[in-house]
């Protein structure tokens, strides 16, 4: 594989007429320069571990506060770990009304009340031919 060459020209700003000085770079040199610059940019943009830990603690605190504001069970905070604020708000918006309905008494309950039947057991026993 042949080396691709890149030319760089520089203008001499000290004089009125520009002069060009040519410097030839091989493809390997260009690749190395680009890799060095990318590495510097990547290191500058990566958050460090301490910052990530701080963000996760802030989100956990936010989740606990929202849970307490809505009167939900505190154990729900463990289930919201790793979610961002928008997702936490959305989940709590869905769960809060359901949790409030769970605490309300059931109206018009259907089923036996006080263990007493509406009709007479004796008349049913007689009709069935049972003694007692």
C-alpha positions as CSV (number, residue, x, y, z in Angstrom):
1,X,0.0,0.0,0.0
2,X,1.4,3.3,-0.9
3,X,1.6,6.2,1.5
4,X,-1.0,8.9,0.8
5,X,0.4,12.4,1.2
6,X,-1.3,15.5,2.5
7,X,0.1,18.9,1.9
8,X,-0.2,21.8,4.3
9,X,0.5,25.4,3.3
10,X,1.2,28.2,5.6
11,X,1.0,31.9,4.6
12,X,3.7,34.1,5.8
13,X,1.8,37.0,7.4
14,X,4.8,39.1,8.1
15,X,5.2,40.0,4.4
16,X,2.8,41.5,2.0
17,X,3.1,38.5,-0.5
18,X,2.2,35.2,0.9
19,X,4.8,32.5,0.6
20,X,3.9,28.8,0.8
21,X,6.0,26.3,2.8
22,X,5.0,22.8,2.0
23,X,5.1,20.1,4.7
24,X,4.3,16.6,3.6
25,X,2.6,14.2,6.1
26,X,2.3,10.5,5.5
27,X,-1.1,8.8,6.1
28,X,0.4,7.3,9.3
29,X,1.2,10.7,10.7
30,X,-2.2,12.0,9.8
31,X,-3.9,9.0,11.5
32,X,-1.7,9.5,14.6
33,X,-2.6,13.2,14.8
34,X,-6.3,12.5,14.4
35,X,-6.2,9.7,17.0
36,X,-4.4,12.1,19.5
37,X,-7.0,14.8,19.0
38,X,-9.9,12.3,19.4
39,X,-8.4,10.9,22.6
40,X,-8.1,14.4,24.1
41,X,-11.7,15.3,23.2
42,X,-13.0,12.0,24.5
43,X,-11.3,12.4,27.9
44,X,-12.6,16.0,28.2
45,X,-16.2,14.9,27.5
46,X,-16.3,11.8,29.7
47,X,-17.8,12.4,33.2
48,X,-15.7,11.0,36.0
49,X,-17.0,8.3,38.4
50,X,-17.5,10.8,41.2
51,X,-19.8,12.9,39.0
52,X,-21.8,9.8,38.0
53,X,-22.2,8.7,41.6
54,X,-23.4,12.2,42.5
55,X,-26.0,12.1,39.7
56,X,-27.3,8.7,40.8
57,X,-27.6,9.9,44.4
58,X,-29.5,13.0,43.3
59,X,-31.9,10.9,41.3
60,X,-32.5,8.5,44.2
61,X,-33.2,11.5,46.5
62,X,-35.6,13.0,43.9
63,X,-37.5,9.7,43.6
64,X,-37.8,9.4,47.4
65,X,-39.1,13.0,47.6
66,X,-41.7,12.4,44.9
67,X,-42.8,9.1,46.5
68,X,-43.3,10.8,49.9
69,X,-45.2,13.7,48.3
70,X,-47.7,11.3,46.8
71,X,-48.0,9.2,49.9
72,X,-46.7,6.0,48.3
73,X,-44.9,3.1,49.9
74,X,-41.2,3.9,50.5
75,X,-40.1,0.6,49.1
76,X,-41.1,1.8,45.7
77,X,-37.9,3.9,45.6
78,X,-35.8,0.8,45.0
79,X,-37.8,0.0,41.9
80,X,-37.2,3.5,40.5
81,X,-33.4,3.2,40.6
82,X,-31.6,4.1,37.3
83,X,-34.5,6.1,35.9
84,X,-34.3,9.7,34.9
85,X,-36.5,12.4,36.4
86,X,-39.0,12.4,33.5
87,X,-39.5,8.6,33.8
88,X,-39.8,8.8,37.6
89,X,-42.5,11.5,37.2
90,X,-44.4,9.5,34.6
91,X,-44.3,6.3,36.7
92,X,-45.5,8.1,39.9
93,X,-48.2,9.9,37.9
94,X,-49.6,6.5,36.8
95,X,-49.1,4.7,40.2
96,X,-50.3,7.4,42.6
97,X,-54.1,7.3,41.7
98,X,-54.1,3.5,41.8
99,X,-52.5,3.4,45.2
100,X,-55.0,5.9,46.5
101,X,-57.9,3.7,45.3
102,X,-56.4,0.7,47.0
103,X,-56.7,2.5,50.4
104,X,-60.4,3.4,49.8
105,X,-63.1,1.1,51.2
106,X,-64.9,-1.1,48.8
107,X,-68.4,0.1,48.2
108,X,-71.3,-2.2,47.4
109,X,-69.5,-5.3,48.4
110,X,-71.0,-8.5,47.2
111,X,-70.9,-11.6,49.2
112,X,-71.9,-13.0,52.6
113,X,-72.4,-10.4,55.3
114,X,-72.1,-11.4,59.0
115,X,-72.4,-15.1,58.0
116,X,-76.3,-15.1,57.9
117,X,-78.3,-16.2,54.9
118,X,-81.3,-14.2,53.7
119,X,-83.7,-17.2,53.8
120,X,-84.6,-19.7,56.4
121,X,-82.3,-22.7,56.5
122,X,-85.2,-24.8,58.0
123,X,-87.4,-24.4,55.0
124,X,-84.6,-25.4,52.6
125,X,-83.8,-28.4,54.7
126,X,-87.4,-29.5,54.7
127,X,-87.7,-29.1,51.0
128,X,-84.5,-31.2,50.5
129,X,-85.7,-33.8,53.0
130,X,-82.8,-33.2,55.4
131,X,-83.1,-33.5,59.1
132,X,-81.9,-31.0,61.5
